[in-house]
Amino acid sequence: MSTMQLDIVTPERKVYSEQVEMVIARAEEGDIGILPNHAPYVSPLKVTAVKVKKDGEEFFVAVSGGFIEVRENTVIILAETAEMPGEIDIERAESAKERAEERLADRKREDIDFKRAEIALQKALTRLRVGKSG
């Protein structure tokens, strides 16, 4: 089966760099599936669980924002943060989810940044999905 290079990098480190068969991510305009020989493409990324298929097996990588670029059989994800399934602390993600839900439940308070709480909830849910999948 054909493959392409996938590199997932953050400002701190290279999270993943391997030949893969497929990548599915949530871009700004919606979900995108990328196979080898895909047309050039660039888009901002949402908070997402990037699905990767390698050697017939599928796994997820938790990504918080950033950009995706596809060119010449290479997919580059430049992410604010990215975590492989085994790197995720499930207890910590559960706590973050609960904190975000508590903030969002109290809509009458003016001192709470609800947009920030919504993003925190999305990140926690994504981390839990990826952490529990691995």
N, C-alpha and C positions, 0 to 999 in steps of 0.2 A: 504494500500500500504506500502511496505517496505521503511524504511528510514535509513539514516546514519548521523553521526555527521559531521557538517561542521564548522571548526574554521578558521577565517581569522584574522591574527594578523600582526601588524607592530611593529617596535621597540618602538613606543610610546603607543600603546593601542591594546586591543582586539576589532576589528571592528564588528565581527559577530560571533555568536556561537549558532547554532540551529540544530535540526534534519531536514534534507531535503531529497527530493526524487531523485534529480539529480543535477549534476554540470557539466558545460561545460566551458572549459578554453583553451586558446591558449598557449600550451607548446612549448618548443624550437623546437621540431620535428613536430609540427602541432597541430590542434585542437584535444582535447580529451574529450570524454563524459564519465562521471563516474556515475554509478548506484550502489545501495547497493550490497555488496558482490563482489566488483571489486577486481581484483588481485592487489597485492602490486605494487606500482609505485612511482617513484621519478623523477622529471624533473625541470629544470629551466623554469620560465614563461616569456613570452613576455609581453609587455604592452598590456593589454587586458581588455575587458568587460567580466567578469565572469558571465555566466548565471546560475541562481539558480532557481530550481523549488521546491516550498514548498506548501503543501496543495493545489496542483493543479494550483497554481499561479506562474508565472515566473517574475523575476526581475533581474537586473544587478547590479554588484558591480565593480567600476573602480579600477583596480589593475595595479600598475607600477612596473613590474619586481618582482623578488623574486623566490620562489620555491613552488612546489606543492608536497605533499606526500600523498599517499593513503595506508592505512593499517588497517586491522581489522574493517571495516565499519566506518572508520574515514578519512575525507579529511582535511588536514591541509595546508593552504596557508600562507606561511611566505612571506609577501610582503614588499617592500621598502615603498610604500604608498598604501592605500586603502580607498575608499570613497563610502558610500552608496548614493543612488540617491538624497535624501533630504539634503545631506551635501555639495553638489556641488554648487558653485557660478557660475552660467551660464555666467554672464558678465565677470568675471575674466577668465573663460575658453575661451571665445570668444576673449578676448584681447591677451591671450597667443597664441592662434591659429594664429591671425593676425601677431603678432611679429615673430613667427616662419616662417610663409609664406613669410614675407618681407625679412628675413635673407636668406631663400632658393632661393628667386628670384634673388638675386645679386651674381651669381656664380663667378664673376670675382674678388671679394674681397678676399684677402688672410688672412685677420684678423678674418674671421668668421669660427667657428668650425661647419661645415655642418652636421657632424654626430650628434652633440649635438642638432642642430636645428631640424633635422629629428626626433629625439627622443622626443623633446619638442612638435613637431607637433602631433606625435602619442599620446602622453599623453593628449594633449588638445582635440583632436578629440574623444578619448575614454571618457574623462570626459564629453564632450558635449553629446555624445550618451547616457551615463548613466544618466546624469542630466536631459535630456529631456524625458527619458523613465519613470522617477518616478514622 
